Amino acid sequence: MTTAPRDPGLQPERTLLAWSRTALVLAADALLVLRTGYVHGLPGLAALGGVLALAAVGLYLHGVRRRSAVEHAPHVPASRWWMRGLTAAVVLAAAGAAWSVLVNTGG
């Protein structure tokens, strides 16, 4: 008995769009954290915003590279190194956003 090849449907395209959306949201968060750092004179927060901006650029470039890789081999998973880096960037973004909210509300 032979099984038909698996049809991934639109899943690869949705995943690639998710990389782009995540990079965009990370960039927006980086700009907000960076602005809050400058406005309130908090160099640590401004530096965190810069790091997040670099992470957003890296994530975007990874998404472009990933799109090319998926077009040639759609079932190749992303590397663990990138996944760990993305997780660290998201945690930093959350910490920066929380810090920004606390600074702006006087908390």
Solvent accessible surface area in square Angstrom, and as a share of the most:
residue,aa,sasa,rsa
1,M,229,1.02
2,T,133,0.77
3,T,108,0.63
4,A,87,0.67
5,P,127,0.80
6,R,166,0.61
7,D,120,0.62
8,P,39,0.24
9,G,43,0.41
10,L,123,0.61
11,Q,82,0.36
12,P,18,0.12
13,E,88,0.40
14,R,143,0.52
15,T,53,0.31
16,L,11,0.06
17,L,96,0.48
18,A,36,0.28
19,W,22,0.08
20,S,46,0.30
21,R,141,0.51
22,T,48,0.28
23,A,6,0.05
24,L,127,0.63
25,V,102,0.58
26,L,8,0.04
27,A,34,0.26
28,A,51,0.39
29,D,23,0.12
30,A,0,0.00
31,L,115,0.57
32,L,113,0.56
33,V,1,0.00
34,L,45,0.22
35,R,146,0.53
36,T,4,0.03
37,G,1,0.01
38,Y,158,0.60
39,V,90,0.52
40,H,82,0.37
41,G,56,0.54
42,L,52,0.26
43,P,108,0.68
44,G,42,0.40
45,L,0,0.00
46,A,11,0.09
47,A,61,0.47
48,L,25,0.13
49,G,0,0.00
50,G,27,0.26
51,V,76,0.44
52,L,0,0.00
53,A,33,0.25
54,L,132,0.66
55,A,31,0.24
56,A,5,0.04
57,V,86,0.49
58,G,22,0.21
59,L,6,0.03
60,Y,122,0.46
61,L,104,0.52
62,H,4,0.02
63,G,11,0.10
64,V,77,0.45
65,R,143,0.52
66,R,33,0.12
67,R,95,0.35
68,S,53,0.34
69,A,42,0.33
70,V,16,0.09
71,E,124,0.56
72,H,149,0.67
73,A,41,0.31
74,P,65,0.41
75,H,120,0.54
76,V,75,0.43
77,P,108,0.68
78,A,27,0.21
79,S,53,0.34
80,R,184,0.67
81,W,184,0.65
82,W,56,0.20
83,M,70,0.31
84,R,165,0.60
85,G,40,0.39
86,L,37,0.18
87,T,83,0.48
88,A,55,0.42
89,A,8,0.06
90,V,73,0.42
91,V,96,0.55
92,L,68,0.34
93,A,12,0.09
94,A,62,0.48
95,A,55,0.42
96,G,0,0.00
97,A,37,0.28
98,A,54,0.42
99,W,103,0.36
100,S,11,0.07
101,V,90,0.51
102,L,100,0.50
103,V,39,0.22
104,N,83,0.43
105,T,100,0.58
106,G,72,0.69
107,G,85,0.82
